[in-house]
Amino acid sequence: MSFQRLYRSPGLWLQGLGGLVAVAGAVTWAWVLAPAAALPTQAQAAATAPLADTGAGRWFADLPAQVDIRVSGVLSGRAGTVAIISLDGGPAQAVEAGDELARGVKLVAIEQDGLVIERAGERSRVEVPALAVNSFL
């Protein structure tokens, strides 16, 4: 193969250019993905505020939602037991045991006089309000 033929072949030029682009891309990605040389020391990490203490940290953290749960009543039938609740003053809705009420807030059990709620592995109880006794004397 003569030099003149190599010089005039556009296919070989394009192939060589493609090879250079591939090498440049590999070098660029190797530089981008290489681990950082200096990692923060433990003292520097302890000095910074925990992520959940900042506004953005609370927004993006995987923490259970703080939700106000109001129980209107509990209904039981052949199909099962449901609770009528309102979340954060919203409209009433029927929920069953095992339902996720909000992010990280789960309804564990429905009992006659209350609901068992689990937030971040901790269980708490929400009481069903007692009905007022009216006297028609």
C-alpha positions in Angstrom: 0.0 0.0 0.0 1.5 3.3 -1.0 1.4 6.5 0.9 -0.5 8.3 -1.8 -3.3 5.7 -1.7 -3.5 6.0 2.1 -3.6 9.7 1.9 -6.5 9.8 -0.5 -8.7 7.1 1.1 -11.6 8.9 3.0 -12.7 5.6 4.6 -9.4 5.1 6.3 -9.4 8.7 7.5 -12.8 8.3 9.0 -11.9 5.0 10.6 -8.8 6.7 12.2 -10.9 9.6 13.4 -13.4 7.2 15.0 -10.6 5.5 16.8 -9.3 8.8 18.2 -12.7 9.7 19.4 -13.1 6.4 21.1 -9.8 6.7 22.9 -10.6 10.3 24.0 -14.0 9.1 25.3 -12.4 6.3 27.3 -9.8 8.7 28.8 -12.5 11.2 29.7 -14.7 8.6 31.5 -11.7 7.1 33.3 -10.9 10.6 34.6 -14.6 11.3 35.6 -15.1 8.0 37.3 -11.8 7.8 39.1 -12.1 7.9 42.9 -11.3 11.2 44.6 -7.8 11.3 46.0 -8.7 13.1 49.3 -11.5 11.8 51.4 -12.7 13.9 54.3 -11.4 12.8 57.7 -13.6 11.7 60.5 -13.2 15.0 62.3 -14.4 16.9 59.2 -17.4 14.6 58.8 -18.4 15.0 62.4 -18.2 18.8 62.2 -20.7 19.0 59.4 -24.4 18.9 60.3 -26.3 15.7 59.7 -28.3 15.7 56.5 -31.6 15.3 58.2 -31.1 18.5 60.2 -31.1 20.7 57.1 -34.2 21.7 55.2 -33.2 19.8 52.0 -32.1 16.8 54.1 -35.6 16.6 55.7 -37.2 16.9 52.3 -35.1 14.2 50.6 -34.3 11.9 53.6 -36.1 8.6 53.9 -37.8 9.5 57.2 -41.4 8.7 58.0 -43.8 11.5 57.2 -45.3 13.4 60.1 -49.0 13.1 59.6 -51.9 14.0 61.8 -54.3 11.0 61.9 -57.9 11.5 63.1 -60.1 8.4 63.4 -63.8 8.8 62.7 -64.8 5.2 63.3 -64.2 1.5 62.9 -66.5 -0.8 60.8 -66.5 -4.6 60.9 -68.2 -6.9 58.6 -67.9 -10.2 56.7 -65.3 -8.8 54.3 -63.1 -7.5 57.1 -62.5 -4.5 59.3 -61.9 -1.0 58.0 -61.2 2.3 59.8 -62.5 5.6 58.6 -59.7 8.1 59.0 -58.7 11.6 58.0 -55.0 12.5 57.3 -53.9 16.1 58.0 -57.4 17.4 57.9 -58.1 15.9 54.5 -61.3 14.0 53.4 -62.3 10.8 55.2 -61.1 7.6 53.7 -61.5 3.9 54.5 -58.3 2.0 55.2 -57.5 -1.7 56.1 -54.8 -3.2 58.2 -51.5 -3.3 56.3 -52.2 -0.2 54.3 -49.5 2.5 54.1 -51.1 5.8 55.2 -48.1 8.0 54.3 -44.4 7.5 53.5 -43.1 5.3 56.4 -46.4 5.3 58.2 -48.3 1.9 58.2 -51.5 0.8 59.7 -50.6 -2.4 61.6 -53.9 -3.4 63.2 -57.5 -2.2 63.6 -58.9 -2.8 67.1 -62.3 -2.1 68.5 -61.2 1.0 70.4 -58.1 2.1 68.4 -55.6 1.8 65.6 -52.0 0.5 65.9 -49.7 2.7 63.7 -46.1 1.9 62.9 -43.7 4.8 62.2 -40.0 3.9 61.6 -40.3 0.6 63.4 -42.0 2.2 66.5 -45.6 1.4 67.2 -48.1 3.8 68.6 -51.8 3.8 69.2 -54.5 6.2 68.0 -57.7 6.0 70.0 -61.2 5.9 68.4 -63.2 8.8 70.0 -66.1 7.6 72.2 -69.5 8.6 71.1 -71.3 11.2 73.2 -74.3 9.9 75.1 -77.4 12.0 74.6 -80.2 12.1 77.0 -83.7 12.8 75.6 -85.6 13.2 79.0 
